[in-house]
Each structure stands twice: as structure tokens, then as C-alpha cells.
């Protein structure tokens, strides 16, 4: 007995010790939570020192959430989801509603940083269901701002503007002045990118004035760059000159676009040396296809202004290629909204199922209660009271059945809508595929006709020979652009990762990727069919034996069949 008594006392002591330690840890974390917006670097340091002592429960979940929030505010956020998953797993089922909301928001940011926009949108959409349950307007402002950012990256500026306005409204309700300014800055940029310069300028000028008044260098730098872009696009060189006169170039954000705009400005000011220096800096800072497209446009305009039309033409061809690749991305504009609508439908469907489940449980429970209590009612209230009571309960059951049928109708409607969405998406995919194949069918057929009639030098054949001659020369560039657009940038990857290939190698692979028959390629290249098959085999072998990172993608887009195409 004494041994058992000592055992229970020891066990109780351990439990109390862990409880006290856990409570102390939670209080420390809650204190850090109040400081995270003001001193995120110090909070992150303290969280790092606590990591080894926190193993489970809400303390572990809150520690993970605060760590990710602090990393985000210190610009240290990565695409690693290990920490935020701990937070979402815990707060997704229990705990504080506001922390649950923040967990979904920062999980979305983590996946966005990893390039997984689809997962980010899914998490943001799940977070929206808490919108009517909280008065944390700051968190809701962050949520709609993040949704707007995802739309902007998909070039859907209409949706980006709509969501950023909601974000601005919530920031106003939260009294977050700087966040309001950042939201207005984003609105100005989205209007600018959608070529709505009238709406863009008031937002940007207001943001610049606030930045100067509050000595906020970050705001000033970003806004000056956006205003330079606006005045450059609208050819308002008077206002552009005022900016360059009032602010040194060092005060503008050091990025490719700002230097590119400045280079063209100095060309117009008859200062080619300064323009050349700025353009070189712009190319050094170029990081994205958008930057590259913009700089080719700058070089085209500069060379055109200088009368160097040969280089201007080369610049224009490069510009056309990159602009076309960016144009392909704009086809994704409705996809992000479709994904969000899909997830919203899924959530609605899930909610309806849960409601139906709850109603079914209530119905069954109510029926069980009736079965149990009806004999007691019969005994106590006699025949008259029994009939009255039964009638009341039958009415209640009928009402519950009616509500249940309505919920079933809602569920069926949601399912039908979801199926329609999926059907429309498949139809779009088929139409795009048909459009691609139709672009080459005519040329392929014409080449086959030429091949059969090459001995009869009639007017039609002679005319088509000139077309084929152009197709193998200057017009080849157009074909390569289309192949890159619809075949996963296969020729672009070849040129980048296999620079030792000759130009004729790239052209031959481009013709095969286009789906041209060997007869057609023979007409264009003026080579024998057997020679072409051997040539193609050697190129494929070189690709297989190379160290090209994208060789699997490249080979997947080159037809591997032998002589069935001929």
C-alpha cells in the first residue's frame, strides 16, 4: 500500500510540474505574440531559443505559427511547410479562432513562396469562411491583400483590384494607416498594369505624398518607380523630367524597369552615354521574362530614335518572342478565379453535408425520444392528450423532413454547378488544342501538294516555293515562337541548355515538333528524306547523352516515331 501511495504521489507531482511548465510557456508565447508586429527580429530570436523546450500541444502549434509570422515580417519566409503544417493541423480543428485564421493566411504565404499558387488559393479560400466570425479586421485585410497578390501574378488585374479594395476597407476599419497606404500603392500599380492611367495616378501621388511626409524611404522608392512608369507609358515627359530633377536616380528603387525608363529618357535628352550606362545596369538587374521583354522594348525604342534600324529590327524580333510568351500566361487569368470558385463550391458542399448529417442525427434522436416517452404520455394524459402530443411531434418531424429535403436540393444544385465548371474547363482545353493543330495543317497539306507537283512549274507551285523559301528563312522565327508557346518552351530550352547545337539542328527539331511530315521538311530544307531520319536520330542521341536539366521535357515534345510520319 505504501508503495502504491508513493507511486501516485510521484505521478501527481509530475503532472502538476508539466502543467505549470506548460502554462508558463503559453504565457511567454502570448507575450511574444503581442510584440511580433513591432519587433519581429527580436521575437524570432526569442522563439529560436525556446524551440527545444516545446514538444507538443497548443504551445507547439503557437510557437510554429509565431515563428512563421516573424520570418515573414523579417523577409525570411521560405517555401518549407514543416512549421506551418504544425499550426494548421492544430488550429484547423480546435483553439483560438484568430490564430486559426492567421494559420491559414501564413500557410497560404508559405505555399505561395514555394510557387504553389493553387494550394495558396485553397488555403485562402478556406480562411474566408471565418470572415463573418471575427472582428479582426487587420487579419482580414492581410487575407484579401494576399488573394489580390495571387491574382496580380496571374495577370488578372480586375480581380486583383476588387480584392485589394476589400483589403483597404478592412485596414481602414482596423486603423492600420501604413497598411492602407501599401494597399493604395498596390491599387495604383494594378491600375497602371491594366493601362488605366487615370485611376492609377491619384493613388500613386497620394502614396508618394504620405511617404515623403512620414520619411518612409521604402514607400517613396517604390512609388517613384511606379510614377516614372506611368509618365513613361503616357509620354508625359514634362512630369517625368520633374521627377528626375527633384529626385536623384539613387532614390528610385534599383530595379531593371526603372533603369530602362531612365535610359530612354536620357536618349531623348541627347545624353547617349548616360543612357547606355543605365541600360547596362538594367540588363544586369533583369530577373524575369517581364523584365527581359521590357528591356528589349527599351532597346528597340532607343535604336529607333538613334536611326539604327538594323538593330531596332533585331530588338523588335526579340521583343515579339518574349511578349508572345507573356501573352500565353495571360490565358491563365480566369484559371485562378476558377480554382477559387471550385474550392468555394467544395466548401459549400461540405457544409451542406455536415448540416444534413446534423439534421439526420437530430431526427433520429427526436424519434428515439418519441418512442421512449409516448407510453408515458399515454398513461398520464389519457386518450385526448395523447393525440394532441403525437400531432405536435408529427408536425415537428415533418418540418425537420422539409428542412432536410431543402438541404438536399441545395447540395444537388452545388454538385451540378461543380460538374458544369469541370465540363467548361475541359471544353476550353479541347478548343485550345484544336486551335494549335489547325495552325499547321494547311502548311503541311500544301507542302505535300508541292512535293507531288514539283515537276510542273505552274504559277501556284512557283508562288508556294517562295513561301517555303521564306519559311525556312525569315519566317522561321514565327514558327519557333508558336512551338515554344504550345510545346512547353521546347526550342527555348534547347537553345539555352544545348548551346553547342548548330542553327540547322534547332530548325530541324522545330519542324519535327511542329508535326510536319518528312516530305514537308524535305521541301523546306532541300534534303533527302533518308538523310533527315539519320540526322534526327543523331540529334536525339546527343540530347539523351547530354547533361541538359530539361532533357526529359525536350524529348517528350519531339515525336519519337520513325517513318510513320512520312
C-alpha positions in Angstrom: 0.0 0.0 0.0 2.8 2.4 0.9 4.5 1.7 -2.4 1.3 2.4 -4.4 0.8 5.6 -2.4 4.3 6.8 -3.2 3.7 6.0 -6.9 0.5 8.0 -7.1 2.1 10.9 -5.3 5.0 10.9 -7.7 2.8 10.7 -10.7 0.6 13.6 -9.4 3.8 15.7 -8.9 5.0 15.1 -12.5 1.6 16.0 -13.9 1.5 19.2 -11.9 5.0 20.1 -12.9 4.3 19.7 -16.6 1.0 21.6 -16.2 2.9 24.5 -14.6 5.6 24.5 -17.2 3.1 24.4 -20.0 1.2 27.3 -18.6 4.4 29.3 -18.2 5.4 28.6 -21.8 2.0 29.7 -23.1 2.1 32.9 -21.2 5.6 33.6 -22.7 4.3 32.9 -26.2 1.3 35.1 -25.8 3.5 37.9 -24.7 5.7 37.5 -27.8 2.5 37.4 -29.9 1.7 41.0 -28.8 5.2 42.2 -29.8 5.5 40.4 -33.2 4.3 43.4 -35.3 6.7 45.8 -33.7 10.0 43.9 -33.1 9.7 40.7 -35.3 13.5 40.2 -35.3 13.7 40.1 -31.5 10.7 37.9 -31.3 12.2 35.5 -33.8 15.4 35.3 -31.7 13.5 34.5 -28.5 11.4 31.9 -30.3 14.6 30.2 -31.6 15.9 30.0 -28.0 12.6 28.3 -26.8 12.4 25.7 -29.6 14.0 22.8 -27.8 11.7 23.1 -24.8 8.4 22.9 -26.7 7.4 19.5 -27.8 3.5 19.2 -28.1 0.1 20.7 -27.7 -1.1 24.2 -28.3 2.2 25.6 -27.2 4.0 23.8 -30.1 1.3 25.0 -32.6 1.5 28.6 -31.4 5.3 28.6 -31.4 5.3 27.3 -35.0 2.7 29.9 -36.1 4.6 32.8 -34.5 7.9 31.6 -36.0 6.5 31.7 -39.5 4.9 35.1 -38.9 8.2 36.5 -37.6 10.1 35.0 -40.6 7.6 36.7 -43.0 8.0 40.1 -41.3 11.8 39.7 -41.5 11.7 38.8 -45.2 13.0 35.3 -44.3 10.0 33.2 -45.4 10.7 30.1 -47.4 8.6 27.5 -49.2 9.3 25.0 -46.4 5.9 24.0 -44.9 7.1 21.9 -42.0 6.4 24.5 -39.3 3.2 26.0 -40.6 1.8 22.5 -41.0 2.1 22.0 -37.3 0.0 25.2 -36.8 -2.7 24.3 -39.4 -3.0 20.7 -38.1 -3.7 22.0 -34.6 -5.8 25.2 -35.2 -7.7 23.6 -38.1 -9.7 21.5 -35.6 -9.5 23.5 -32.3 -8.2 26.5 -30.5 -8.4 30.3 -30.9 -10.4 31.5 -34.0 -8.0 34.3 -34.8 -5.0 32.0 -34.6 -6.8 29.6 -36.9 -7.3 32.5 -39.4 -3.6 33.5 -39.2 -2.6 29.9 -39.6 -4.4 29.6 -42.9 -3.1 33.1 -44.1 0.5 32.3 -43.4 0.2 28.7 -44.7 -1.0 30.3 -48.0 2.0 32.6 -48.0 4.4 29.7 -47.5 2.9 27.8 -50.4 2.9 31.0 -52.5 6.6 31.4 -51.7 7.1 27.9 -53.0 5.3 28.7 -56.2 2.2 26.6 -55.4 -0.5 29.2 -56.2 -3.2 26.5 -56.4 -2.5 25.4 -52.8 -2.3 29.0 -51.6 -5.7 29.9 -53.1 -7.2 26.8 -51.5 -5.9 27.9 -48.0 -7.0 31.5 -48.6 -10.5 30.3 -49.6 -10.8 28.1 -46.5 -9.8 31.2 -44.4 -12.7 33.2 -46.0 -15.3 31.1 -44.2 -14.1 32.8 -40.9 -14.8 36.3 -42.3 -18.2 36.6 -40.7 -17.0 35.1 -37.4 -14.3 37.6 -36.5 -13.8 41.3 -36.0 -10.0 41.1 -36.5 -10.1 43.5 -39.5 -6.3 43.5 -39.7 -6.2 39.8 -40.4 -9.0 40.1 -42.9 -7.0 42.9 -44.6 -4.0 40.6 -44.9 -6.1 37.8 -46.3 -7.7 39.9 -49.1 -4.3 41.5 -49.8 -2.7 38.1 -50.3 -5.6 37.0 -52.6 -5.2 40.1 -54.6 -1.4 39.4 -55.0 -2.1 35.9 -56.3 -4.5 37.4 -59.0 -1.9 40.0 -59.9 0.7 37.3 -60.5 -1.8 35.6 -62.8 -2.2 39.0 -64.7 -5.9 39.1 -63.6 -5.8 42.8 -62.5 -9.6 43.2 -62.4 -9.8 40.5 -59.6 -6.7 41.9 -58.0 -8.2 45.4 -57.8 -11.5 44.0 -56.4 -9.8 42.1 -53.6 -7.3 44.9 -52.8 -10.2 47.3 -52.3 -11.7 44.9 -49.8 -8.3 44.7 -48.1 -8.1 48.5 -48.0 -11.6 48.7 -46.4 -10.6 46.3 -43.6 -7.3 48.1 -43.0 -9.3 51.3 -42.6 -11.6 49.6 -40.0 -8.5 48.3 -38.2 -6.9 51.7 -38.1 -3.7 50.4 -39.8 -2.5 53.6 -41.6 0.7 52.3 -43.2 -1.2 49.1 -44.4 -3.8 51.4 -46.0 -1.0 53.2 -47.9 0.5 50.0 -49.0 -2.9 48.8 -50.3 -3.3 52.1 -52.2 0.2 51.7 -53.6 -0.9 48.2 -54.9 -4.1 49.6 -56.3 -2.1 52.3 -58.2 0.2 49.6 -59.6 -2.7 47.3 -60.6 -4.5 50.1 -62.4 -1.1 51.0 -64.1 -0.5 47.4 -65.2 -4.1 47.3 -66.6 -3.4 50.5 -68.6 -6.0 52.5 -66.5 -3.7 55.5 -66.0 -6.5 57.9 -65.0 -7.3 55.7 -61.9 -3.7 54.9 -61.2 -2.2 58.4 -60.9 -4.3 59.7 -57.9 -3.5 56.6 -55.8 0.3 56.9 -56.6 0.5 60.7 -56.0 -1.3 60.2 -52.6 1.1 57.4 -51.6 4.1 59.5 -52.6 2.9 62.5 -50.5 2.4 60.2 -47.5 5.8 58.6 -47.9 7.6 62.0 -48.0 5.6 63.4 -45.1 6.4 60.3 -43.0 10.0 60.0 -44.2 9.3 56.4 -45.4 12.1 55.6 -47.9 10.6 52.3 -48.9 7.3 53.9 -49.9 9.0 56.8 -51.7 11.3 54.5 -53.7 8.5 52.1 -54.9 6.1 54.9 -55.7 8.6 57.0 -57.6 9.4 54.0 -59.8 5.6 53.4 -60.5 5.1 57.1 -61.3 8.0 57.0 -63.7 6.4 54.0 -65.4 3.1 55.8 -65.6 4.5 59.0 -67.1 6.7 56.9 -69.5 3.6 55.0 -70.7 1.5 58.1 -71.1 4.5 60.0 -72.7 4.1 62.7 -70.1 7.8 63.7 -70.3 7.2 67.0 -68.5 6.2 65.3 -65.3 8.9 62.6 -65.8 11.5 65.4 -66.1 10.2 66.9 -62.8 10.8 63.6 -61.0 14.3 63.2 -62.3 15.1 66.8 -61.5 13.6 66.6 -57.9 14.9 63.1 -57.0 18.3 61.6 -57.7 18.3 58.3 -59.5 19.7 56.6 -56.4 16.5 57.4 -54.6 14.5 55.3 -57.1 14.2 51.6 -56.4 17.2 49.9 -58.0 15.5 47.6 -60.5 15.6 46.8 -64.1 12.4 48.7 -65.1 13.4 52.0 -63.5 16.8 52.0 -65.1 15.3 51.1 -68.5 12.8 54.0 -68.3 15.6 56.4 -67.3 17.9 55.2 -70.2 15.2 56.1 -72.8 14.6 59.4 -71.1 18.3 60.4 -71.4 18.4 59.4 -75.1 15.6 61.9 -75.6 17.8 64.4 -73.7 20.7 63.8 -76.1 22.8 62.1 -73.5 23.6 58.7 -75.1 26.5 58.0 -72.7 24.2 58.2 -69.6 21.5 56.2 -71.5 24.0 53.4 -72.4 25.2 53.1 -68.8 21.7 53.0 -67.3 20.6 50.4 -69.9 23.6 48.2 -69.0 22.6 48.4 -65.3 19.0 47.5 -66.3 20.2 44.3 -68.0 22.3 43.4 -65.0 19.2 43.6 -62.7 16.9 41.8 -65.1 15.4 38.7 -63.4 12.1 37.8 -65.1 10.7 37.3 -68.6 8.7 40.5 -68.0 11.9 42.4 -67.3 13.5 41.0 -70.5 10.5 41.9 -72.6 10.5 45.4 -71.3 14.3 45.9 -71.9 14.0 44.6 -75.5 11.3 47.3 -76.0 13.6 49.9 -74.5 16.5 48.9 -76.8 14.1 48.9 -79.8 12.9 52.5 -79.0 16.5 53.7 -78.3 17.9 52.3 -81.5 14.9 53.5 -83.5 15.4 57.0 -82.1 19.1 56.9 -83.0 18.3 55.7 -86.5 19.9 52.3 -86.0 17.1 50.5 -87.8 19.0 47.2 -88.3 19.5 46.7 -84.5 16.0 48.1 -83.9 14.6 45.3 -86.0 16.6 42.7 -84.1 15.3 44.2 -80.9 11.7 44.0 -82.1 12.0 40.3 -83.0 13.3 39.6 -79.5 10.5 41.7 -78.1 7.9 39.9 -80.1 9.1 36.5 -78.8 9.0 37.5 -75.1 5.8 39.4 -75.5 4.2 36.4 -77.0 5.4 34.1 -74.2 3.9 36.5 -71.7 0.7 36.7 -73.7 0.4 32.9 -73.2 0.5 33.4 -69.5 -2.5 35.8 -69.7 -4.6 32.8 -70.8 -4.3 31.7 -67.1 -6.2 34.8 -66.0 -9.6 33.1 -65.4 -8.0 29.9 -64.1 -7.1 31.3 -60.6 -10.7 32.6 -60.2 -12.0 29.2 -61.4 -9.8 27.5 -58.8 -11.2 29.8 -56.1 -14.8 29.2 -57.2 -14.1 25.4 -57.2 -12.8 25.4 -53.6 -15.7 27.6 -52.5 -18.1 25.1 -54.1 -16.3 22.2 -52.4 -16.6 24.0 -49.0 -20.3 24.8 -49.6 -20.9 21.2 -50.5 -19.1 20.0 -47.4 -21.1 22.4 -45.2 -24.3 21.2 -46.7 -23.3 17.6 -46.0 -22.5 18.5 -42.4 -25.8 20.2 -42.0 -27.6 17.2 -43.4 -25.7 14.9 -41.0 -26.6 17.1 -38.0 -30.3 17.2 -39.1 -30.3 13.4 -39.5 -28.9 12.9 -36.0 -31.5 15.3 -34.6 -34.2 13.5 -36.5 -33.1 10.1 -35.2 -32.7 11.4 -31.7 -36.0 13.0 -31.7 -37.6 9.8 -33.0 -35.9 7.8 -30.2 -37.2 10.2 -27.6 -40.7 9.9 -29.0 -40.6 6.1 -28.8 -39.4 6.3 -25.2 -41.9 9.0 -24.0 -45.1 8.2 -25.9 -46.2 5.4 -23.4 -45.6 7.8 -20.6 -47.7 10.4 -22.3 -50.5 7.9 -23.0 -50.5 6.9 -19.3 -50.5 10.4 -17.9 -52.7 12.3 -20.3 -55.2 9.7 -21.5 -56.5 9.5 -25.0 -57.1 13.2 -25.7 -53.8 14.4 -24.5 -52.0 11.6 -26.3 -53.5 12.6 -29.7 -52.5 16.2 -29.1 -49.0 15.4 -28.3 -48.5 13.0 -31.1 -49.8 15.6 -33.6 -47.4 18.1 -32.3 -44.4 15.8 -32.7 -45.5 14.6 -36.1 -45.6 18.3 -37.2 -42.1 18.8 -35.8 -40.9 15.7 -37.7 -42.5 16.9 -40.9 -40.8 20.3 -40.5 -37.4 18.6 -40.0 -38.0 16.4 -43.0 -38.8 19.5 -45.1 -35.6 21.3 -44.0 -33.7 18.1 -44.8 -35.2 18.0 -48.3 -34.3 21.6 -48.9 -30.7 21.0 -47.8 -30.6 18.0 -50.2 -31.8 20.3 -53.0 -29.0 22.8 -52.2 -26.5 20.0 -52.2 -27.7 18.7 -55.6 -27.5 22.3 -57.1 -24.0 22.7 -55.8 -22.9 19.4 -57.3 -24.4 20.3 -60.7 -22.6 23.7 -60.6 -19.4 22.0 -59.8 -19.8 19.5 -62.6 -20.6 22.3 -65.0 -17.4 24.1 -64.0 -15.3 21.0 -64.7 -17.1 20.5 -68.1 -16.4 24.1 -69.1 -12.7 23.7 -68.2 -12.5 20.5 -70.4 -14.2 22.3 -73.3 -11.6 25.2 -73.1 -8.8 22.7 -73.1 -10.1 20.9 -76.3 -10.7 24.2 -78.1 -7.1 25.3 -77.4 -5.8 22.0 -78.7 -7.8 22.3 -81.9 -6.6 25.8 -82.4 -3.0 24.7 -82.2 -3.3 21.8 -84.7 -5.3 23.9 -87.2 -2.4 26.4 -87.5 -0.1 23.8 -89.1 -2.5 21.6 -91.1 -2.7 23.9 -94.1 1.1 24.3 -94.5 1.6 20.5 -94.1 -1.0 19.8 -96.8 0.4 22.5 -99.1 3.9 21.0 -98.8 2.6 17.6 -99.6 0.9 19.0 -102.7 4.1 20.7 -103.8 6.0 17.5 -103.3 3.6 15.8 -105.7 3.6 18.6 -108.3 7.2 19.9 -108.1 7.9 19.0 -111.7 5.1 21.2 -113.1 6.3 24.7 -112.5 2.9 26.3 -112.7 2.1 29.7 -111.1 0.8 28.2 -107.9 3.8 26.0 -107.3 6.2 28.8 -108.0 4.4 31.1 -105.6 4.4 28.4 -102.9 8.1 27.8 -103.4 8.7 31.5 -102.4 6.5 30.9 -99.3 8.6 27.8 -98.4 11.8 29.7 -99.0 10.6 32.4 -96.6 9.5 29.8 -94.1 13.0 28.3 -94.0 14.5 31.8 -93.5 12.9 34.9 -92.0 9.5 33.4 -91.3 11.1 30.5 -89.3 11.2 32.8 -86.3 7.4 32.9 -86.2 7.2 29.0 -86.2 9.7 28.8 -83.3 7.6 31.3 -81.3 4.5 29.1 -81.8 6.3 25.9 -80.9 7.6 27.5 -77.7 4.2 28.7 -76.9 2.3 25.4 -77.3 5.1 22.9 -76.7 6.4 23.9 -73.2 9.2 26.2 -74.5 11.0 23.2 -76.0 13.1 25.2 -78.6 13.9 27.8 -76.0 15.1 25.1 -73.6 17.2 23.5 -76.4 18.9 26.9 -77.2 19.6 27.6 -73.5 20.8 24.1 -72.4 22.4 22.9 -75.6 24.3 25.9 -77.0 26.7 23.7 -78.9 23.9 22.7 -81.3 24.0 24.4 -84.7 21.2 26.6 -86.0 20.2 24.0 -88.6 19.9 21.5 -85.6 17.4 23.8 -83.9 15.4 24.3 -87.1 15.1 20.6 -87.9 13.9 19.8 -84.3 11.5 22.7 -84.6 10.0 21.3 -87.8 9.6 17.8 -86.2 8.0 19.4 -83.0 5.5 21.2 -85.3 4.3 17.9 -86.5 5.5 18.4 -90.2 5.8 15.3 -92.3 9.2 14.3 -93.5 8.2 15.2 -97.1 7.3 18.7 -95.9 10.6 19.0 -94.1 12.4 17.7 -97.2 10.8 20.5 -99.3 11.7 23.2 -96.7 15.3 22.0 -96.0 16.0 20.6 -99.5 17.4 17.4 -98.0 16.6 13.8 -98.8 14.1 12.0 -96.5 16.6 9.3 -95.5 19.2 11.9 -94.6 16.6 13.7 -92.4 15.8 10.4 -90.5 19.5 9.8 -89.8 20.1 13.5 -88.8 17.1 13.4 -86.4 18.3 10.2 -84.8 21.8 11.6 -84.1 20.3 14.8 -82.5 18.0 12.7 -80.2 21.1 10.6 -79.2 23.0 13.8 -78.4 20.2 15.1 -76.2 19.9 11.7 -74.4 23.7 11.7 -73.6 23.8 15.4 -72.6 23.6 16.9 -69.1 20.7 19.2 -70.0 18.4 19.6 -66.9 15.3 19.7 -69.1 16.1 16.9 -71.5 13.1 14.8 -70.4 10.8 17.8 -71.2 12.6 18.3 -74.5 12.4 14.7 -75.6 8.7 14.4 -74.6 7.9 17.2 -77.1 9.9 15.7 -80.0 7.9 13.0 -81.9 9.8 9.7 -81.4 8.0 7.7 -84.2 10.2 6.6 -87.0 8.9 6.7 -90.6 5.2 6.7 -89.9 5.1 10.5 -90.4 6.3 10.4 -93.9 
